[in-house]
Amino acid sequence: MTTPILLTCQHTGAFGGVQHTLLDIARYINRDKFEPIVLCSPGGELPGQLAKHNVRVVTVGKGEYLRYSSGQPFGTFRDLWAVTREILRLAREDGVRVVHAFDGMLFFAASLAKLVQPNLKVIWLDSGFNLYPYHFRLVMKWCFKRAALVAAVTGIRRRQLLQEGLDEFKSAIFPCGTDFHVRPQAATVAEREEFRVGIVGRLVPIKNFELFLHAARIVADAHQHVRFHIVGQPGFLQSDLDYFRSLETLIRQLNLTERIVFRQPVEDLSPVLGEFDVLVSSSHIETFGRTLVEAMAMAKPIVATAVGGVPEVVADNEVGFLVPAGDVVAMAEKINLLVENPALRQAMGRNGVRRVLERFDVFAITRRWEQTYQSLLQDQTEWHELMVGMSS
């Protein structure tokens, strides 16, 4: 008999690192022991992706929290109530005892459900809650007291959560994993004239695409064969659309129109990353940087700003280079160094694959989640021993 595990994510309009991590657990969890049930909003790609892997999906609400906050403030409360009721129904009818939330609103809903169903074990995989407004953080602190576990993707995130009042024995580090190192790779293409420098992410201000574009101008002046590929689309808000238009204007001002290629994001980035020679991250803020791990798994060297949790993901001078946030010259210099040194690219690529196998293998991380679920459902003493090991 399998044990149901409820994986929840309401904000499914975007398909980013959070949604990928949920999908990975649902795909690779041991189905002989656990039955993954995913509770999410009906929009976006996630429900369809889960269906491809025969994962049971329950949809409720709309998950449009960014729109709600600006134009429909009561939409959040409507969805929150609907999700809380659905968690309670699944607990009652399907015997769900573990609720694993992948966004803050679902963490809140699961914590509310626990008031009615005290035997629920609530887990939250944090995605940067201290970046949110103060009132949201107060709600999360209330949820901390009702959580069985709050997992951070890096050590720096865990330390920030502890500073916000999280109990040390309820904390652990669970990085995002990848399976790109085991996916079928396209056959090696014949040597091409074009050298591709890529960047992946939603076209929003915190990703600081201006830094990437200014560095691209310097690299383009030094190397005529380099093209710059941007994989992403604007966010949901009007301000995000305005930001995208400002990027188009900057591209024209820098005379990069013929050197920039915009590409739409896709669920499986491995064929896209396979075409790149170097991956860049120019963010102001980055909690983890899942795409960095995916590129490393495909033996691609990295140039990234040393922000947030990125220094725990990218080993400087080993799998790529870290540069100070906002430093255009430093970013351009490191990209140029990789353009000019094929042996260095290959060495860093090999190091990246090795680092993924050691730290970011999705199968090993999923086994850890299984152990966590099992321990939560068993003796509390065993659970505390497990947490001591995970939080060190």
Residue pairs with C-beta under 8 A, 6 or more apart in sequence:
2 31
2 32
2 33
2 34
2 35
3 33
3 34
3 35
3 97
3 98
3 373
3 377
4 34
4 35
4 37
4 90
4 94
4 95
4 96
4 97
4 98
5 29
5 34
5 35
5 36
5 37
5 96
5 98
5 100
5 373
6 37
6 38
6 39
6 87
6 90
6 96
6 98
6 99
6 100
7 22
7 25
7 26
7 36
7 37
7 38
7 39
7 100
7 102
8 38
8 39
8 40
8 83
8 87
8 99
8 100
8 101
8 102
8 103
8 106
8 109
8 110
9 18
9 19
9 22
9 38
9 40
9 46
9 101
9 102
9 103
9 106
10 40
10 41
10 61
10 63
10 65
10 79
10 83
10 103
10 105
10 106
10 109
11 18
11 41
11 63
11 65
11 66
11 103
11 105
12 19
12 40
12 41
12 43
12 44
12 45
12 46
12 47
12 63
13 41
13 43
13 44
13 63
13 64
13 236
14 44
14 202
14 235
14 236
15 44
15 45
15 46
15 49
15 265
15 267
16 202
16 290
17 127
17 176
17 288
17 290
17 291
18 102
18 103
18 125
18 127
19 44
19 45
19 46
19 102
20 176
20 290
21 102
21 125
21 176
21 177
21 290
22 38
22 46
22 102
23 46
23 49
23 50
23 53
24 177
24 179
24 362
24 365
24 366
25 36
25 100
25 366
25 369
26 36
26 38
26 50
26 53
26 55
27 53
27 55
28 179
28 362
28 363
28 366
29 36
29 366
29 369
29 370
30 370
33 370
33 374
34 370
34 373
35 56
36 55
36 56
37 55
37 56
37 57
37 58
37 90
37 94
37 96
38 46
38 47
38 50
38 55
38 56
38 57
38 58
39 58
39 59
39 60
39 83
39 86
39 87
39 90
39 106
40 46
40 47
40 57
40 58
40 59
40 63
41 59
41 60
41 61
41 62
41 63
41 64
41 79
42 59
42 62
43 62
43 63
43 64
44 63
45 267
47 57
47 59
49 267
50 57
51 57
58 86
58 90
60 79
60 82
60 83
60 86
61 78
61 79
61 82
61 83
62 75
62 79
63 79
64 72
64 75
64 236
65 75
65 76
65 79
65 105
66 235
66 236
66 237
67 75
67 236
67 237
68 74
68 75
68 76
68 79
69 76
70 237
76 105
79 105
80 105
80 108
80 109
80 112
83 105
83 106
83 109
84 109
84 110
84 112
84 113
87 96
87 99
87 109
87 110
87 113
87 120
88 113
88 116
88 117
90 96
91 97
91 113
91 117
91 120
92 117
96 120
97 119
97 120
97 121
97 377
98 120
98 121
98 123
98 373
98 376
98 377
99 110
99 113
99 120
99 121
99 122
99 123
100 123
100 124
100 125
100 369
100 373
101 107
101 109
101 110
101 122
101 123
101 124
101 125
102 124
102 125
102 127
103 127
104 124
104 127
104 129
104 132
104 136
104 139
104 140
107 122
107 124
107 140
107 143
107 147
108 139
108 140
108 143
110 120
110 122
110 124
111 122
111 142
111 143
111 146
111 147
113 120
114 120
114 122
114 146
115 146
121 148
121 149
121 376
121 377
122 143
122 146
122 147
122 148
123 147
123 148
123 149
123 150
123 151
123 372
123 376
124 143
124 147
124 149
124 150
124 151
125 151
125 153
125 174
126 150
126 151
126 152
126 153
126 157
126 161
127 153
127 287
128 157
128 285
128 287
128 308
129 136
129 137
129 140
129 161
129 164
130 137
130 160
130 161
130 164
131 285
131 287
137 164
140 164
141 164
141 165
144 150
144 164
144 165
144 166
144 167
144 170
147 170
148 170
148 376
148 383
149 170
149 171
149 172
149 372
149 376
149 387
150 161
150 166
150 170
150 171
150 172
151 171
151 172
151 173
151 174
152 158
152 160
152 161
152 171
152 172
152 173
152 174
153 173
153 174
153 175
153 176
153 287
153 288
153 309
154 173
154 175
154 287
154 288
154 308
154 309
154 312
154 313
155 173
155 309
155 312
156 308
156 309
156 312
157 287
157 288
157 308
157 309
158 171
158 172
158 173
158 391
161 171
162 168
162 171
168 391
169 384
169 387
169 388
169 391
170 387
171 387
171 391
172 372
172 387
172 390
172 391
173 390
173 391
174 365
174 368
174 369
174 390
175 288
175 293
175 313
175 359
175 360
175 365
176 288
176 290
176 293
176 360
176 365
177 293
177 360
177 361
177 362
177 363
177 364
177 365
177 366
178 290
178 293
178 294
178 297
178 356
178 360
178 361
178 362
179 297
179 362
179 363
180 269
180 270
180 273
180 294
180 297
180 298
180 356
181 297
181 298
181 353
181 356
181 357
181 361
183 268
183 270
185 270
185 274
185 298
186 271
186 274
193 225
194 225
194 226
194 227
195 223
195 225
195 226
195 227
195 277
195 339
196 226
196 227
196 228
196 229
196 275
196 276
196 277
196 278
197 216
197 219
197 226
197 227
197 228
197 229
197 276
197 277
197 278
197 279
197 280
197 335
197 339
198 228
198 229
198 230
198 231
198 272
198 273
198 275
198 276
198 278
198 279
198 280
199 209
199 212
199 228
199 229
199 230
199 231
199 232
199 279
199 280
199 281
199 282
200 231
200 232
200 265
200 269
200 272
200 273
200 279
200 291
201 207
201 231
201 232
201 281
201 283
201 291
202 232
202 233
202 234
202 235
202 240
203 209
203 230
203 232
203 233
203 234
203 235
203 240
203 243
203 244
203 247
204 234
204 235
204 240
204 243
205 239
205 243
205 284
206 283
206 284
206 285
207 232
207 282
207 283
207 284
208 282
208 283
208 284
208 305
208 325
208 326
209 230
209 247
209 282
210 247
210 250
211 282
211 305
211 325
211 326
211 328
211 331
212 228
212 230
212 280
212 282
212 331
213 228
213 247
213 250
213 251
213 254
213 256
213 260
214 254
214 328
214 332
215 280
215 282
215 328
215 331
215 332
215 335
216 228
216 254
216 256
216 259
216 260
216 332
217 254
217 255
217 256
218 328
218 329
218 332
218 336
219 226
219 228
219 332
219 335
219 336
219 339
220 226
220 228
220 256
220 259
222 336
222 339
223 336
223 339
223 340
226 259
226 339
227 259
227 260
227 261
228 256
228 259
228 260
228 261
229 260
229 261
229 263
229 272
229 275
229 276
230 260
230 261
230 262
230 263
231 263
231 264
231 265
231 269
231 272
232 265
233 264
233 265
234 240
234 241
234 243
234 244
235 241
235 243
251 257
251 260
263 272
266 272
269 291
269 294
270 294
270 298
273 279
273 291
273 294
273 295
273 298
273 300
274 298
276 295
276 300
277 300
277 338
277 339
277 345
278 300
278 301
278 302
278 303
278 335
278 338
278 339
278 345
279 291
279 292
279 295
279 300
279 301
279 302
279 303
279 320
280 302
280 303
280 304
280 331
280 335
281 289
281 291
281 292
281 302
281 303
281 304
281 305
281 310
282 304
282 305
282 331
283 289
283 304
283 305
283 307
283 308
283 310
283 325
284 305
284 307
284 325
284 326
285 307
285 308
286 304
286 305
286 307
286 308
286 309
286 310
287 308
287 309
288 308
288 309
288 310
288 313
289 304
289 308
289 309
289 310
289 313
289 314
292 302
292 304
292 310
292 313
292 314
293 313
293 356
293 360
295 302
295 352
296 302
296 314
296 319
296 320
296 352
296 353
296 355
296 356
296 360
297 352
297 353
297 356
297 360
298 353
299 346
299 349
299 350
299 352
299 353
300 349
300 352
301 319
301 320
301 321
301 338
301 344
301 345
301 348
301 349
301 352
302 314
302 319
302 320
302 321
302 348
302 352
303 320
303 321
303 323
303 331
303 334
303 335
303 338
304 310
304 314
304 320
304 321
304 322
304 323
305 322
305 323
305 324
305 325
305 326
305 327
305 331
306 316
306 322
306 323
306 324
306 325
307 325
310 322
311 322
313 360
314 320
314 322
315 351
315 355
316 322
318 348
318 351
318 355
319 348
319 351
319 352
319 355
320 348
320 352
321 334
321 337
321 338
323 330
323 331
323 334
324 330
337 344
338 344
338 345
338 348
368 390
371 386
372 386
372 390
375 382
375 383
375 386
376 383
